[in-house]
Amino acid sequence: MQEDIRYKQRFENFEKSFLLFKNALDIETPSIVEKAGVIQFFETTFELAWKLMKEK
């Protein structure tokens, strides 16, 4: 039961991160700071996805 709750929490975190990453990609002409943010969103989303795959 506890593992199911943890998995749901991880999935919710991944989903939030993915949506932030997706929205950041929609910026037509990003500044250098915005590009750095997109890279950070990608790294976070990738890491959360990896943790999800390892768990299930």
C-alpha positions in Angstrom: 0.0 0.0 0.0 2.7 2.4 1.0 4.6 1.7 -2.3 1.5 2.5 -4.3 1.2 5.9 -2.7 4.9 6.6 -3.3 4.5 5.6 -6.9 1.5 7.9 -7.4 3.5 10.8 -5.8 6.4 10.2 -8.1 4.1 10.1 -11.1 2.4 13.3 -10.1 5.8 15.0 -9.7 6.9 13.7 -13.1 3.6 14.9 -14.7 4.1 18.4 -13.2 7.7 18.5 -14.4 6.8 17.3 -17.9 4.1 20.0 -18.3 6.5 22.7 -17.2 9.0 21.4 -19.8 6.4 21.2 -22.5 5.3 24.8 -21.8 8.9 26.0 -21.8 9.4 24.5 -25.3 6.5 26.6 -26.6 8.6 29.8 -26.2 9.2 31.0 -29.7 12.4 33.1 -29.1 13.8 32.2 -25.7 16.4 34.3 -24.0 19.6 32.7 -22.8 18.1 32.4 -19.3 15.0 30.8 -20.7 17.1 28.3 -22.6 18.9 27.4 -19.4 15.5 26.9 -17.7 14.4 24.6 -20.5 17.6 22.6 -20.0 16.9 22.4 -16.3 13.3 21.3 -16.9 14.5 18.6 -19.3 17.1 17.3 -16.7 14.5 17.2 -13.9 11.9 15.5 -16.1 14.4 12.9 -17.4 15.5 12.1 -13.8 11.9 11.7 -12.6 11.0 9.5 -15.6 14.1 7.3 -14.8 13.0 6.9 -11.2 9.5 6.0 -12.3 10.8 3.3 -14.7 13.1 1.8 -12.1 10.3 1.6 -9.5 7.8 -0.4 -11.6 
